[in-house]
Amino acid sequence: MTTADIPLLLIDSFTNFLNFYLVIIFVRLLLTWFPNIDWMQQIVGLLSPITDPYLNLFRFVPPIGTIDLSPILAIFALQLVAIPALAAIAPMFSSY
């Protein structure tokens, strides 16, 4: 590994983190649809401290009926950050 590869490695790591965080948010959202299953409460209890600080940034959007739109905005915002990061590392993988 050369010093020129370090920025690409950092961008790749950041992109992987964003993708992993998106999966965690998505799993937490799916689990909120099933509030009556006891073992899922333990999983939601583990995921809430990880995801709630980020999701709370988007709680300014009022729900429409029983549908909370703030997670949709949160996922969209993460995707807006991830797309340029993926575009930055795309040339690294095109040589393989």
MOPAC internal coordinates of N, CA, C and O (Angstrom, degrees):
PM7 1SCF
backbone

  N    0.0000 0     0.00 0     0.00 0    0    0    0
  C    1.4492 1     0.00 0     0.00 0    1    0    0
  C    1.5165 1   108.42 1     0.00 0    2    1    0
  O    1.2310 1   121.53 1   -49.10 1    3    2    1
  N    1.2956 1   114.68 1   130.90 1    3    2    1
  C    1.4549 1   120.23 1   177.87 1    5    3    2
  C    1.5273 1   109.07 1  -100.44 1    6    5    3
  O    1.2310 1   121.32 1    -7.98 1    7    6    5
  N    1.3107 1   115.09 1   172.02 1    7    6    5
  C    1.4653 1   119.22 1   179.32 1    9    7    6
  C    1.5223 1   111.67 1   -68.76 1   10    9    7
  O    1.2310 1   119.83 1   159.07 1   11   10    9
  N    1.3152 1   117.93 1   -20.93 1   11   10    9
  C    1.4655 1   121.09 1   177.25 1   13   11   10
  C    1.5306 1   111.36 1   -72.68 1   14   13   11
  O    1.2310 1   120.35 1   158.27 1   15   14   13
  N    1.3339 1   116.93 1   -21.73 1   15   14   13
  C    1.4635 1   120.64 1  -179.63 1   17   15   14
  C    1.5252 1   112.72 1   -83.06 1   18   17   15
  O    1.2310 1   119.59 1   165.00 1   19   18   17
  N    1.2950 1   118.39 1   -15.00 1   19   18   17
  C    1.4625 1   121.32 1  -175.67 1   21   19   18
  C    1.5284 1   112.24 1   -63.76 1   22   21   19
  O    1.2310 1   118.38 1   132.93 1   23   22   21
  N    1.3381 1   120.68 1   -47.07 1   23   22   21
  C    1.4727 1   117.90 1   177.33 1   25   23   22
  C    1.5300 1   113.26 1   -60.44 1   26   25   23
  O    1.2310 1   120.36 1   142.39 1   27   26   25
  N    1.3326 1   116.92 1   -37.61 1   27   26   25
  C    1.4569 1   119.52 1   177.68 1   29   27   26
  C    1.5204 1   111.60 1   -66.27 1   30   29   27
  O    1.2310 1   120.67 1   142.77 1   31   30   29
  N    1.3184 1   116.32 1   -37.23 1   31   30   29
  C    1.4605 1   120.57 1   177.03 1   33   31   30
  C    1.5222 1   110.60 1   -65.22 1   34   33   31
  O    1.2310 1   120.11 1   138.83 1   35   34   33
  N    1.3230 1   117.40 1   -41.17 1   35   34   33
  C    1.4624 1   120.88 1   178.80 1   37   35   34
  C    1.5242 1   111.20 1   -65.65 1   38   37   35
  O    1.2310 1   120.28 1   137.59 1   39   38   37
  N    1.3143 1   117.07 1   -42.41 1   39   38   37
  C    1.4621 1   120.43 1   179.13 1   41   39   38
  C    1.5226 1   109.93 1   -66.23 1   42   41   39
  O    1.2310 1   120.22 1   139.23 1   43   42   41
  N    1.3194 1   117.19 1   -40.77 1   43   42   41
  C    1.4588 1   121.01 1   178.15 1   45   43   42
  C    1.5285 1   110.70 1   -63.39 1   46   45   43
  O    1.2310 1   120.08 1   136.97 1   47   46   45
  N    1.3175 1   117.45 1   -43.03 1   47   46   45
  C    1.4623 1   121.34 1   178.24 1   49   47   46
  C    1.5224 1   110.98 1   -63.89 1   50   49   47
  O    1.2310 1   120.36 1   138.18 1   51   50   49
  N    1.3235 1   116.92 1   -41.82 1   51   50   49
  C    1.4554 1   121.44 1   178.42 1   53   51   50
  C    1.5297 1   110.70 1   -63.60 1   54   53   51
  O    1.2310 1   120.05 1   138.04 1   55   54   53
  N    1.3033 1   117.50 1   -41.96 1   55   54   53
  C    1.4569 1   121.73 1   178.44 1   57   55   54
  C    1.5280 1   110.90 1   -64.46 1   58   57   55
  O    1.2310 1   120.21 1   138.21 1   59   58   57
  N    1.3245 1   117.21 1   -41.79 1   59   58   57
  C    1.4601 1   120.54 1   176.79 1   61   59   58
  C    1.5207 1   111.24 1   -63.09 1   62   61   59
  O    1.2310 1   120.54 1   140.12 1   63   62   61
  N    1.3366 1   116.57 1   -39.88 1   63   62   61
  C    1.4630 1   120.22 1   176.88 1   65   63   62
  C    1.5226 1   110.81 1   -62.32 1   66   65   63
  O    1.2310 1   119.99 1   135.76 1   67   66   65
  N    1.3369 1   117.63 1   -44.24 1   67   66   65
  C    1.4644 1   120.78 1   179.56 1   69   67   66
  C    1.5293 1   111.10 1   -62.27 1   70   69   67
  O    1.2310 1   120.27 1   138.54 1   71   70   69
  N    1.3085 1   117.10 1   -41.46 1   71   70   69
  C    1.4621 1   120.16 1   178.32 1   73   71   70
  C    1.5242 1   111.72 1   -65.02 1   74   73   71
  O    1.2310 1   120.23 1   138.48 1   75   74   73
  N    1.3160 1   117.16 1   -41.52 1   75   74   73
  C    1.4620 1   121.56 1   177.40 1   77   75   74
  C    1.5273 1   110.34 1   -63.96 1   78   77   75
  O    1.2310 1   120.23 1   137.73 1   79   78   77
  N    1.3307 1   117.17 1   -42.27 1   79   78   77
  C    1.4618 1   121.56 1   179.73 1   81   79   78
  C    1.5291 1   110.71 1   -65.22 1   82   81   79
  O    1.2310 1   120.12 1   142.43 1   83   82   81
  N    1.3250 1   117.37 1   -37.57 1   83   82   81
  C    1.4608 1   120.82 1   175.62 1   85   83   82
  C    1.5243 1   111.42 1   -61.66 1   86   85   83
  O    1.2310 1   120.33 1   139.61 1   87   86   85
  N    1.3000 1   116.98 1   -40.39 1   87   86   85
  C    1.4669 1   120.80 1   178.05 1   89   87   86
  C    1.5267 1   109.93 1   -64.90 1   90   89   87
  O    1.2310 1   120.00 1   137.94 1   91   90   89
  N    1.3234 1   117.61 1   -42.06 1   91   90   89
  C    1.4688 1   120.86 1   178.94 1   93   91   90
  C    1.5275 1   110.37 1   -62.11 1   94   93   91
  O    1.2310 1   120.26 1   135.61 1   95   94   93
  N    1.3154 1   117.11 1   -44.39 1   95   94   93
  C    1.4670 1   120.50 1   178.56 1   97   95   94
  C    1.5261 1   110.09 1   -62.71 1   98   97   95
  O    1.2310 1   120.35 1   135.83 1   99   98   97
  N    1.3100 1   116.95 1   -44.17 1   99   98   97
  C    1.4593 1   120.91 1  -179.39 1  101   99   98
  C    1.5262 1   111.33 1   -62.87 1  102  101   99
  O    1.2310 1   119.70 1   136.78 1  103  102  101
  N    1.3206 1   118.18 1   -43.22 1  103  102  101
  C    1.4684 1   121.82 1   178.39 1  105  103  102
  C    1.5197 1   110.09 1   -62.57 1  106  105  103
  O    1.2310 1   120.30 1   137.07 1  107  106  105
  N    1.3274 1   117.03 1   -42.93 1  107  106  105
  C    1.4624 1   120.24 1   179.29 1  109  107  106
  C    1.5214 1   110.68 1   -62.58 1  110  109  107
  O    1.2310 1   120.12 1   138.59 1  111  110  109
  N    1.3224 1   117.37 1   -41.41 1  111  110  109
  C    1.4570 1   120.31 1   178.58 1  113  111  110
  C    1.5214 1   111.76 1   -64.78 1  114  113  111
  O    1.2310 1   120.08 1   139.24 1  115  114  113
  N    1.3136 1   117.44 1   -40.76 1  115  114  113
  C    1.4591 1   120.06 1   177.84 1  117  115  114
  C    1.5258 1   111.58 1   -64.78 1  118  117  115
  O    1.2310 1   120.54 1   141.89 1  119  118  117
  N    1.3185 1   116.58 1   -38.11 1  119  118  117
  C    1.4619 1   119.63 1  -178.91 1  121  119  118
  C    1.5301 1   112.46 1   -70.00 1  122  121  119
  O    1.2310 1   119.70 1   156.81 1  123  122  121
  N    1.3145 1   118.18 1   -23.19 1  123  122  121
  C    1.4642 1   119.54 1   177.90 1  125  123  122
  C    1.5242 1   111.48 1   -71.68 1  126  125  123
  O    1.2310 1   119.71 1   165.25 1  127  126  125
  N    1.3112 1   118.16 1   -14.75 1  127  126  125
  C    1.4657 1   120.82 1   176.65 1  129  127  126
  C    1.5224 1   112.17 1   -76.05 1  130  129  127
  O    1.2310 1   120.01 1   164.04 1  131  130  129
  N    1.3267 1   117.58 1   -15.96 1  131  130  129
  C    1.4630 1   122.64 1  -177.89 1  133  131  130
  C    1.5288 1   110.42 1  -122.01 1  134  133  131
  O    1.2310 1   119.61 1  -110.50 1  135  134  133
  N    1.3362 1   118.35 1    69.50 1  135  134  133
  C    1.4637 1   119.76 1  -174.14 1  137  135  134
  C    1.5200 1   114.16 1   -75.74 1  138  137  135
  O    1.2310 1   119.09 1   167.34 1  139  138  137
  N    1.3264 1   119.35 1   -12.66 1  139  138  137
  C    1.4640 1   121.26 1  -174.33 1  141  139  138
  C    1.5156 1   114.31 1   -89.66 1  142  141  139
  O    1.2310 1   119.25 1   172.34 1  143  142  141
  N    1.3075 1   119.03 1    -7.66 1  143  142  141
  C    1.4606 1   121.37 1   179.94 1  145  143  142
  C    1.5247 1   108.35 1   -88.55 1  146  145  143
  O    1.2310 1   120.48 1   -57.77 1  147  146  145
  N    1.3358 1   116.69 1   122.23 1  147  146  145
  C    1.4653 1   121.66 1  -171.62 1  149  147  146
  C    1.5230 1   113.91 1   -64.10 1  150  149  147
  O    1.2310 1   119.74 1   134.91 1  151  150  149
  N    1.3192 1   118.10 1   -45.09 1  151  150  149
  C    1.4738 1   118.63 1  -174.98 1  153  151  150
  C    1.5088 1   112.01 1   -68.07 1  154  153  151
  O    1.2310 1   119.75 1   157.48 1  155  154  153
  N    1.3182 1   118.08 1   -22.52 1  155  154  153
  C    1.4646 1   119.73 1   178.12 1  157  155  154
  C    1.5225 1   111.34 1   -73.10 1  158  157  155
  O    1.2310 1   120.06 1   155.38 1  159  158  157
  N    1.3262 1   117.48 1   -24.62 1  159  158  157
  C    1.4618 1   120.13 1   177.75 1  161  159  158
  C    1.5268 1   110.74 1   -63.56 1  162  161  159
  O    1.2310 1   120.24 1   145.89 1  163  162  161
  N    1.3175 1   117.15 1   -34.11 1  163  162  161
  C    1.4616 1   120.39 1   177.39 1  165  163  162
  C    1.5275 1   110.77 1   -66.44 1  166  165  163
  O    1.2310 1   120.32 1   139.26 1  167  166  165
  N    1.3204 1   117.00 1   -40.74 1  167  166  165
  C    1.4609 1   120.42 1   179.60 1  169  167  166
  C    1.5176 1   110.01 1   -67.83 1  170  169  167
  O    1.2310 1   120.36 1   136.10 1  171  170  169
  N    1.3447 1   116.92 1   -43.90 1  171  170  169
  C    1.4587 1   120.49 1   178.00 1  173  171  170
  C    1.5222 1   109.66 1   -62.89 1  174  173  171
  O    1.2310 1   120.28 1   143.58 1  175  174  173
  N    1.3316 1   117.07 1   -36.42 1  175  174  173
  C    1.4639 1   120.65 1   177.13 1  177  175  174
  C    1.5190 1   112.28 1   -62.81 1  178  177  175
  O    1.2310 1   120.10 1   149.07 1  179  178  177
  N    1.3216 1   117.42 1   -30.93 1  179  178  177
  C    1.4644 1   120.91 1   176.70 1  181  179  178
  C    1.5315 1   111.79 1   -79.09 1  182  181  179
  O    1.2310 1   120.61 1   143.76 1  183  182  181
  N    1.3179 1   116.43 1   -36.24 1  183  182  181
  C    1.4619 1   120.28 1  -175.88 1  185  183  182
  C    1.5269 1   112.86 1   -82.08 1  186  185  183
  O    1.2310 1   120.04 1   152.94 1  187  186  185
  N    1.3198 1   117.53 1   -27.06 1  187  186  185
  C    1.4707 1   120.29 1  -177.05 1  189  187  186
  C    1.5278 1   113.61 1   -59.75 1  190  189  187
  O    1.2310 1   118.49 1   133.27 1  191  190  189
  N    1.3274 1   120.49 1   -46.73 1  191  190  189
  C    1.4717 1   118.37 1   178.67 1  193  191  190
  C    1.5233 1   113.56 1   -64.42 1  194  193  191
  O    1.2310 1   120.21 1   157.03 1  195  194  193
  N    1.3136 1   117.20 1   -22.97 1  195  194  193
  C    1.4594 1   120.69 1   179.52 1  197  195  194
  C    1.5244 1   111.32 1   -81.77 1  198  197  195
  O    1.2310 1   120.63 1   139.41 1  199  198  197
  N    1.3296 1   116.40 1   -40.59 1  199  198  197
  C    1.4620 1   120.23 1  -172.56 1  201  199  198
  C    1.5281 1   113.89 1   -96.77 1  202  201  199
  O    1.2310 1   119.41 1   151.07 1  203  202  201
  N    1.3223 1   118.74 1   -28.93 1  203  202  201
  C    1.4712 1   120.56 1  -174.34 1  205  203  202
  C    1.5270 1   114.33 1   -61.96 1  206  205  203
  O    1.2310 1   118.40 1   140.10 1  207  206  205
  N    1.3252 1   120.65 1   -39.90 1  207  206  205
  C    1.4751 1   117.31 1   178.75 1  209  207  206
  C    1.5252 1   113.04 1   -58.15 1  210  209  207
  O    1.2310 1   120.15 1   141.32 1  211  210  209
  N    1.3079 1   117.33 1   -38.68 1  211  210  209
  C    1.4608 1   120.04 1   178.33 1  213  211  210
  C    1.5270 1   110.95 1   -74.33 1  214  213  211
  O    1.2310 1   120.33 1   135.82 1  215  214  213
  N    1.3183 1   116.97 1   -44.18 1  215  214  213
  C    1.4631 1   119.83 1  -178.88 1  217  215  214
  C    1.5217 1   112.10 1   -65.32 1  218  217  215
  O    1.2310 1   119.90 1   149.52 1  219  218  217
  N    1.3204 1   117.79 1   -30.48 1  219  218  217
  C    1.4620 1   121.00 1   179.54 1  221  219  218
  C    1.5289 1   112.22 1   -65.56 1  222  221  219
  O    1.2310 1   120.04 1   157.88 1  223  222  221
  N    1.3092 1   117.53 1   -22.12 1  223  222  221
  C    1.4623 1   120.19 1   176.40 1  225  223  222
  C    1.5263 1   111.86 1   -63.94 1  226  225  223
  O    1.2310 1   120.42 1   157.37 1  227  226  225
  N    1.3261 1   116.80 1   -22.63 1  227  226  225
  C    1.4554 1   121.85 1  -175.59 1  229  227  226
  C    1.5268 1   112.79 1  -109.47 1  230  229  227
  O    1.2310 1   120.10 1  -167.72 1  231  230  229
  N    1.3228 1   117.42 1    12.28 1  231  230  229
  C    1.4649 1   120.96 1  -178.55 1  233  231  230
  C    1.5247 1   112.81 1   -75.81 1  234  233  231
  O    1.2310 1   119.42 1   178.83 1  235  234  233
  N    1.3179 1   118.72 1    -1.17 1  235  234  233
  C    1.4609 1   121.09 1   178.18 1  237  235  234
  C    1.5289 1   111.54 1   -70.22 1  238  237  235
  O    1.2310 1   120.30 1   163.58 1  239  238  237
  N    1.3188 1   117.03 1   -16.42 1  239  238  237
  C    1.4619 1   121.37 1   179.85 1  241  239  238
  C    1.5295 1   108.16 1   -81.06 1  242  241  239
  O    1.2310 1   120.02 1   -58.33 1  243  242  241
  N    1.3319 1   117.57 1   121.67 1  243  242  241
  C    1.4680 1   118.40 1   179.89 1  245  243  242
  C    1.5225 1   110.81 1   -71.65 1  246  245  243
  O    1.2310 1   120.72 1   -35.39 1  247  246  245
  N    1.3349 1   116.22 1   144.61 1  247  246  245
  C    1.4655 1   118.54 1   178.08 1  249  247  246
  C    1.5307 1   110.97 1   -68.42 1  250  249  247
  O    1.2310 1   121.36 1   -29.11 1  251  250  249
  N    1.3081 1   115.01 1   150.89 1  251  250  249
  C    1.4619 1   121.22 1   175.36 1  253  251  250
  C    1.5249 1   106.11 1  -102.36 1  254  253  251
  O    1.2310 1   120.95 1   -76.09 1  255  254  253
  N    1.3088 1   115.78 1   103.91 1  255  254  253
  C    1.4628 1   120.28 1  -174.24 1  257  255  254
  C    1.5167 1   108.98 1    66.75 1  258  257  255
  O    1.2310 1   120.61 1    61.47 1  259  258  257
  N    1.3205 1   116.44 1  -118.53 1  259  258  257
  C    1.4665 1   120.98 1   177.82 1  261  259  258
  C    1.5251 1   112.15 1  -103.70 1  262  261  259
  O    1.2310 1   120.06 1  -173.62 1  263  262  261
  N    1.3249 1   117.49 1     6.38 1  263  262  261
  C    1.4687 1   121.31 1  -177.60 1  265  263  262
  C    1.5198 1   109.28 1   -98.64 1  266  265  263
  O    1.2310 1   121.21 1   -59.75 1  267  266  265
  N    1.3255 1   115.30 1   120.25 1  267  266  265
  C    1.4601 1   122.03 1   177.74 1  269  267  266
  C    1.5263 1   108.55 1   -90.90 1  270  269  267
  O    1.2310 1   120.74 1   -62.63 1  271  270  269
  N    1.3121 1   116.19 1   117.37 1  271  270  269
  C    1.4653 1   120.83 1  -177.44 1  273  271  270
  C    1.5256 1   113.37 1   -87.10 1  274  273  271
  O    1.2310 1   119.61 1   170.31 1  275  274  273
  N    1.3229 1   118.36 1    -9.69 1  275  274  273
  C    1.4613 1   119.95 1  -176.73 1  277  275  274
  C    1.5325 1   113.22 1   -62.34 1  278  277  275
  O    1.2310 1   118.03 1   141.88 1  279  278  277
  N    1.3416 1   121.37 1   -38.12 1  279  278  277
  C    1.4674 1   118.78 1   176.17 1  281  279  278
  C    1.5257 1   112.97 1   -64.59 1  282  281  279
  O    1.2310 1   120.26 1   147.39 1  283  282  281
  N    1.3245 1   117.11 1   -32.61 1  283  282  281
  C    1.4605 1   119.82 1   177.95 1  285  283  282
  C    1.5252 1   109.77 1   -64.37 1  286  285  283
  O    1.2310 1   120.60 1   136.55 1  287  286  285
  N    1.3329 1   116.45 1   -43.45 1  287  286  285
  C    1.4650 1   120.02 1   176.97 1  289  287  286
  C    1.5238 1   111.75 1   -64.88 1  290  289  287
  O    1.2310 1   120.49 1   141.96 1  291  290  289
  N    1.3260 1   116.66 1   -38.04 1  291  290  289
  C    1.4671 1   120.65 1   179.94 1  293  291  290
  C    1.5263 1   111.00 1   -64.28 1  294  293  291
  O    1.2310 1   120.34 1   136.82 1  295  294  293
  N    1.3165 1   116.95 1   -43.18 1  295  294  293
  C    1.4630 1   120.92 1   178.31 1  297  295  294
  C    1.5248 1   110.16 1   -66.54 1  298  297  295
  O    1.2310 1   120.34 1   138.74 1  299  298  297
  N    1.3097 1   116.96 1   -41.26 1  299  298  297
  C    1.4622 1   121.13 1   178.06 1  301  299  298
  C    1.5281 1   110.99 1   -61.11 1  302  301  299
  O    1.2310 1   120.19 1   137.80 1  303  302  301
  N    1.3390 1   117.24 1   -42.20 1  303  302  301
  C    1.4669 1   120.84 1   179.42 1  305  303  302
  C    1.5326 1   111.15 1   -64.70 1  306  305  303
  O    1.2310 1   120.15 1   139.85 1  307  306  305
  N    1.3329 1   117.31 1   -40.15 1  307  306  305
  C    1.4651 1   119.74 1   177.14 1  309  307  306
  C    1.5215 1   111.00 1   -64.57 1  310  309  307
  O    1.2310 1   120.31 1   142.45 1  311  310  309
  N    1.3000 1   117.01 1   -37.55 1  311  310  309
  C    1.4564 1   120.20 1   177.97 1  313  311  310
  C    1.5250 1   111.36 1   -66.22 1  314  313  311
  O    1.2310 1   120.51 1   143.44 1  315  314  313
  N    1.3355 1   116.64 1   -36.56 1  315  314  313
  C    1.4657 1   119.55 1   177.42 1  317  315  314
  C    1.5255 1   112.09 1   -64.43 1  318  317  315
  O    1.2310 1   120.34 1   151.87 1  319  318  317
  N    1.3210 1   116.96 1   -28.13 1  319  318  317
  C    1.4581 1   120.63 1   176.74 1  321  319  318
  C    1.5252 1   110.27 1   -82.09 1  322  321  319
  O    1.2310 1   120.41 1   142.91 1  323  322  321
  N    1.3196 1   116.81 1   -37.09 1  323  322  321
  C    1.4668 1   120.79 1  -175.17 1  325  323  322
  C    1.5282 1   112.64 1   -72.73 1  326  325  323
  O    1.2310 1   119.77 1   146.60 1  327  326  325
  N    1.3135 1   118.04 1   -33.40 1  327  326  325
  C    1.4703 1   120.23 1  -176.41 1  329  327  326
  C    1.5277 1   112.05 1   -62.52 1  330  329  327
  O    1.2310 1   118.62 1   131.80 1  331  330  329
  N    1.3504 1   120.23 1   -48.20 1  331  330  329
  C    1.4716 1   117.97 1   176.49 1  333  331  330
  C    1.5260 1   113.29 1   -63.87 1  334  333  331
  O    1.2310 1   120.58 1   147.17 1  335  334  333
  N    1.3274 1   116.50 1   -32.83 1  335  334  333
  C    1.4599 1   118.99 1   178.09 1  337  335  334
  C    1.5242 1   110.50 1   -66.72 1  338  337  335
  O    1.2310 1   120.64 1   139.22 1  339  338  337
  N    1.3110 1   116.39 1   -40.78 1  339  338  337
  C    1.4718 1   119.40 1   176.62 1  341  339  338
  C    1.5200 1   111.56 1   -65.73 1  342  341  339
  O    1.2310 1   120.48 1   142.99 1  343  342  341
  N    1.3285 1   116.68 1   -37.01 1  343  342  341
  C    1.4660 1   119.63 1   177.88 1  345  343  342
  C    1.5216 1   111.42 1   -65.61 1  346  345  343
  O    1.2310 1   120.48 1   150.07 1  347  346  345
  N    1.3217 1   116.68 1   -29.93 1  347  346  345
  C    1.4626 1   119.91 1   179.63 1  349  347  346
  C    1.5193 1   112.09 1   -72.50 1  350  349  347
  O    1.2310 1   119.96 1   148.04 1  351  350  349
  N    1.3344 1   117.67 1   -31.96 1  351  350  349
  C    1.4638 1   118.67 1  -178.59 1  353  351  350
  C    1.5209 1   112.94 1   -96.05 1  354  353  351
  O    1.2310 1   119.77 1   173.63 1  355  354  353
  N    1.3223 1   118.04 1    -6.37 1  355  354  353
  C    1.4630 1   120.84 1  -179.88 1  357  355  354
  C    1.5334 1   113.18 1   -57.07 1  358  357  355
  O    1.2310 1   119.04 1   138.04 1  359  358  357
  N    1.3351 1   119.43 1   -41.96 1  359  358  357
  C    1.4807 1   117.42 1   178.81 1  361  359  358
  C    1.5274 1   113.27 1   -63.43 1  362  361  359
  O    1.2310 1   120.19 1   153.74 1  363  362  361
  N    1.3154 1   117.23 1   -26.26 1  363  362  361
  C    1.4645 1   119.91 1   179.18 1  365  363  362
  C    1.5146 1   110.56 1   -65.07 1  366  365  363
  O    1.2310 1   119.98 1   143.56 1  367  366  365
  N    1.3361 1   117.64 1   -36.44 1  367  366  365
  C    1.4494 1   121.08 1  -176.70 1  369  367  366
  C    1.5283 1   112.99 1   -90.35 1  370  369  367
  O    1.2310 1   119.97 1   168.15 1  371  370  369
  N    1.3061 1   117.67 1   -11.85 1  371  370  369
  C    1.4662 1   118.87 1  -178.98 1  373  371  370
  C    1.5262 1   112.05 1   -73.73 1  374  373  371
  O    1.2310 1   119.80 1   163.74 1  375  374  373
  N    1.3094 1   117.98 1   -16.26 1  375  374  373
  C    1.4558 1   120.13 1  -178.96 1  377  375  374
  C    1.5355 1   112.11 1   -83.07 1  378  377  375
  O    1.2310 1   119.88 1   172.59 1  379  378  377
  N    1.3368 1   117.84 1    -7.41 1  379  378  377
  C    1.4780 1   120.24 1  -178.80 1  381  379  378
  C    1.4833 1   111.25 1   -88.28 1  382  381  379
  O    1.2310 1   120.10 1   180.00 1  383  382  381

